Amino acid sequence: MSTSNEEPAVALVPITATNFRPVIALELEPDQRSFVATNVYSIAQSKVEPWWETFAIEAGGELVGFVMFGLDPDDGIHWICRLMIDKNFQRRGYGRVAMQTVLADLDSRNGCDEIRISFAPENHNARTLYESLGFEDPDLIIDGEVVLVRQIPSLDR
């Protein structure tokens, strides 16, 4: 990463046999582990609930994190349900840029007029990040997690 104020470039890369083991080896700090399901659990969940899309987050060819999102068939809403940046890459802007990349993808999808994201109430850093990206708090709790909502302006897409 450059030493300037530029945001790092990231790429969302599908989970494959080649990157599966490195993705599940990514770690959070011990005090963050209760905030998000493990990557192996998330990948397994995406196999039995195939609407979830899973991606490795790479920066400069290096694996830095994991994200999972998709269109929930039960409520017809696009959800970002997992975002994790490995403990060795946190506080460098990768989470923000990864979220911006996911949001740009979802914003461009036909029928996507709302995106929801949920997180543990104790995860104050997540709230700060998500609210800075346009998510708002409708005072909604689902399964013990705070849910934030981002409305997508109606466009002819």
C-alpha positions in Angstrom: 0.0 0.0 0.0 1.3 3.5 -0.7 2.1 5.9 2.1 -0.2 8.6 0.7 -3.8 9.1 1.6 -4.9 7.0 -1.4 -7.4 4.2 -0.6 -6.0 0.8 -1.3 -7.3 -1.1 -4.3 -9.1 -4.4 -3.6 -10.6 -7.2 -5.7 -13.3 -9.6 -4.8 -12.2 -13.1 -5.8 -14.4 -16.1 -5.9 -13.6 -18.9 -3.4 -11.9 -21.8 -5.2 -10.0 -24.9 -4.3 -6.9 -22.9 -4.6 -7.7 -20.2 -2.1 -10.1 -22.1 0.2 -7.5 -23.0 2.8 -5.9 -19.5 3.0 -9.3 -18.0 3.3 -10.3 -20.1 6.2 -6.9 -19.4 7.8 -7.7 -15.7 8.0 -8.0 -14.5 11.6 -9.6 -11.8 13.7 -8.2 -10.4 16.9 -9.3 -12.5 19.9 -11.7 -9.7 21.1 -13.4 -9.6 17.7 -14.1 -13.3 17.2 -17.6 -13.1 18.7 -18.5 -10.4 16.2 -18.6 -12.6 13.0 -19.0 -16.3 12.1 -15.9 -18.0 10.9 -15.1 -18.1 7.2 -15.3 -21.8 7.1 -18.9 -21.6 8.6 -19.8 -18.9 6.1 -18.5 -20.9 3.1 -20.4 -24.0 4.3 -23.5 -21.9 4.8 -23.3 -20.7 1.2 -23.3 -24.3 -0.1 -26.6 -25.1 1.6 -28.1 -21.6 1.1 -26.8 -21.0 -2.5 -28.1 -17.4 -2.7 -25.1 -16.3 -0.6 -22.1 -15.2 -2.6 -18.7 -15.6 -1.0 -15.5 -13.8 -2.0 -11.9 -13.5 -0.8 -10.8 -9.9 -0.6 -7.4 -9.4 -2.2 -5.2 -6.3 -2.3 -2.1 -6.2 -4.4 -2.4 -10.0 -4.9 -2.4 -10.6 -1.2 -5.4 -12.1 0.7 -6.7 -9.6 3.3 -10.2 -10.6 4.1 -13.6 -12.3 3.3 -17.1 -11.1 2.5 -20.5 -12.8 2.0 -23.6 -11.2 0.6 -26.7 -12.0 -1.4 -30.4 -11.7 -2.1 -32.3 -13.4 0.7 -35.2 -15.3 -0.9 -37.3 -15.0 2.3 -37.5 -11.2 2.3 -36.3 -10.3 -1.2 -33.7 -7.9 0.3 -30.0 -7.8 -0.5 -28.0 -8.5 2.6 -24.3 -8.2 3.4 -24.0 -10.7 6.2 -20.2 -11.1 6.6 -17.2 -8.9 6.3 -13.9 -9.7 7.9 -10.5 -8.3 7.5 -7.6 -10.4 8.8 -6.0 -9.0 11.9 -2.7 -8.3 10.1 -4.5 -6.0 7.6 -6.9 -4.0 9.8 -6.8 -0.2 10.0 -5.4 0.2 6.5 -8.7 1.0 4.7 -9.3 -2.5 3.3 -12.7 -2.9 5.0 -14.0 0.4 3.7 -12.8 -0.2 0.1 -14.1 -3.8 0.2 -17.5 -2.5 1.3 -17.5 0.2 -1.4 -16.8 -2.5 -4.0 -19.6 -4.7 -2.7 -22.0 -1.7 -2.6 -21.1 -0.7 -6.2 -21.9 -4.3 -7.3 -25.2 -4.4 -5.4 -26.2 -0.9 -6.4 -25.9 -1.9 -10.1 -28.2 -4.9 -9.8 -31.7 -4.7 -11.1 -34.3 -4.8 -8.4 -31.8 -3.8 -5.6 -33.4 -0.8 -3.9 -32.4 -1.6 -0.4 -29.3 -3.2 1.2 -29.2 -4.4 4.8 -26.3 -5.3 7.0 -26.2 -6.7 10.5 -23.6 -6.8 13.2 -23.1 -7.5 16.9 -24.2 -4.5 19.0 -20.8 -4.4 20.7 -19.0 -3.9 17.3 -18.8 -0.1 17.4 -16.2 0.0 14.6 -18.6 -1.7 12.3 -21.4 0.7 13.0 -19.1 3.7 12.4 -17.9 2.2 9.1 -21.4 1.3 7.8 -23.0 4.6 8.8 -20.2 6.4 7.0 -21.1 4.5 3.9 -24.8 5.6 3.9 -26.4 3.0 6.1 -29.1 4.2 8.5 -30.4 2.8 11.7 -34.1 2.0 11.6 -33.9 0.7 15.2 -34.2 -2.9 14.1 -32.7 -5.9 15.9 -32.8 -9.4 14.3 -31.4 -12.5 16.1 -29.7 -10.2 18.6 -27.9 -8.2 15.9 -28.2 -4.5 14.9 -29.6 -4.1 11.4 -28.7 -1.0 9.3 -30.4 -0.2 6.0 -29.1 1.6 2.9 -31.7 2.8 0.4 -30.7 2.8 -3.2 -32.1 5.7 -5.2 -34.5 4.5 -7.9 -32.7 4.6 -11.3 -33.6 3.3 -14.7 -31.2 0.3 -14.5 
